[in-house]
Amino acid sequence: MHAHSTESAIDRNHTSYGDDGFSTYLRRAFLASSGYDDEDLNRPIIGIAVTKSDYNTCHRDMPALLEAVRRGVLEAGGLPMDFPTISLGEILTSPTTMLFRNLLAMDTEEMIRALPMDAAVLLGGCDKTVPAQLMAAASSDKPVLLEVVGPMMTGSWKGERLGACTDCRRFWGKHRGGELDQSEITSVRNELVSTAGTCAVMGTASTMACLTETLGMMLPGGATPPAATGARLRHGTETGRRAVELARSGGPVPREILTPAAFRNAIRVLSAMSGSTNALIHLIAVARRAGVELTLKDFDVVGADVPFLVDCKPAGSGYLEDFHRSGGLPALLKVLEPLLERETVGVSGNTLGSLIDEIPAREDWQTTIRPLEDPLGAAGSLAVLQGSLAPGGAVIKSAAASPHLMNHTGPALVIDSAQDAQRILDDPDLDVTPDHVLVLRNAGPIAAGMPEAGALPIPAKLAQAGIRDMVRVSDARMSGTSYGTVVLHCDPESAAGGPIALVRDGDLIRLDVAARRLDLLVDEAELERRRADFTPPELPERGWRRLYAQTVLPAGQGADLSFL
């Protein structure tokens, strides 16, 4: 049991006037204008971080979720007080939400610290929102629970089920290849995103929601209820009630929940789901905040014996609503039980083992979650590569790659910036074959904020000839909804003078996923000559982008800011 002050949060953490009594008096005076009296203000205060924004369509239904959480807080005898933070809508933010993940983490952390509250509930969902909130929580000394808006429901086009955003990419590829005309692709567009909520597949949003539940920072059963359902609202109410209980007891606080064992369990779940490659960056960033040593190598070692079990796009064929109807993350944890560390304790206050014991055994009627003895794919659905092209590491989602390209040597075709990619790759006279390795650079954290540009489109003339995959290598990320033989997060990045900065058109690159290797087949003397000619890019002029470029860590270290 945690020691917890019986003094109201309103009377602690004062605004600095040099007179604590006056600070308390003034707070209560101003809060009286909002209708609060002393009985209200002497209850446990639950701060609720809200990321609603017209620029974040995934969070469209957050007002209803907020009301559900507030109801739970009130039912348990607490006082809910919501506050806004930055909202990072994936599709409407330039150049990439990843540039602003750390800013949202700072914003949230500082507000938890600065505003009077006994505990916090953080409402998020969209890709970078949840990692940023986990990072903020890990740096907090108050109880924190996360709650997500949940995934969207699927749409339909000509009898085929559709869901953002793997299908967005698949149909756009068909349009590029000439299979769909303009009116057809527009008709598809109106069905891809059919409701509020995060992407309908195992992209970054759902991956991070499932990992948050696994880590213990969300109440059980919270990762998968769709945004449009009553189950989502009921879970929000339950979260509000639990926040008051944690406020009264004073804990556990996030650093007590975010243990090495909790992160190892998260890696096992990530492997079983063949989740987003972005999760490697985010989990490392959260672990560093929590004081836990987590490296890229751990993802390969810990996940090595975990087969691919969850049949969701992009690596599988189903959608998040199927996963939810099959029991969601609790059902997956039940299947994974022999591989998990049962002693971890999350915000529910119960051990993972005791939670798993209450989950019914998997039934044969459901096919979305496979049993360990009959997996969807082999272990190693995510692979960490090293070699002369990525001495600090690189990542590939092997479960979503083409088997014939997993061991491939081909000549490089270099693209120096994401902005140039479409112009170059759409050129009908481009000298390119299916054997080429497309290399994108200047897209890492320092150079560009690390956009989701790594899944380069197939060159137009090859797409029209029916080619749907090629080896692609970059220091960028890719969307968790992407598929293909795409090597990401090359570390060191090109802007830091990494080997990817030295690649020239025609250089041979060898990818060998089984051997966990990514190599540039150019002799060291030639690379030294090229290195002497390398000039790092200029820093942005001012503001957040300059601070970010000056202080961001490499992807392999979580791409947090060095001073955080």
Buried (B, 14 or more C-beta within 10 A) or exposed (E): EEEBEEEBBBBBEBEEEEEEEEBBEBBBEEBEEEEBEEEBBBBBBBBBBBBBBEEBBBBBBBEBBBBBBBBBBBEBEBBBBBBEBBBBBBBEBEBBBBBBBBBBBBBBBEBBBEBBBBBBBBBBBBBBBBBBBBBBBBBBEBBBBBBBBBBBBBBEBEEEBBBBBBBBBBBBBBBBBEBBEEEBBEEBBEBBBBBBBBBBBBBBBBBBBBBBBBBBBBBBBBBBBBBBBEBBBBBBBBBBBBBBBBBBBBBBBBBBBBBBBBBBBBBBBBBBBBBBBBBBBBBBBBBBBBEBEBBBEBBBEBBEEBBBBBBBBBBBBBBBBBBBBBBBBBBBBBBBBEBBBBEBBBBBBBBBBEBBEEBEEBEEEBEBBBEBEEBBBEEBBBBBBBBBBBBBBBBBBBBBBBEEBBEBBBBBBBBBBBEEBEEBBBEEEBEBEBEBBBBBBBBBBBBBBBBBBBBBBBBBBBBBEEBBBBBBBBBBBBBBBBBBBBBBBBBBBBBBBBBBBBBEEEBEBBBBBEEBBBBBEBEEEEBEEBEEEEEEBEBBEEEBBEBBBEBBBBBBBBBBBEEB
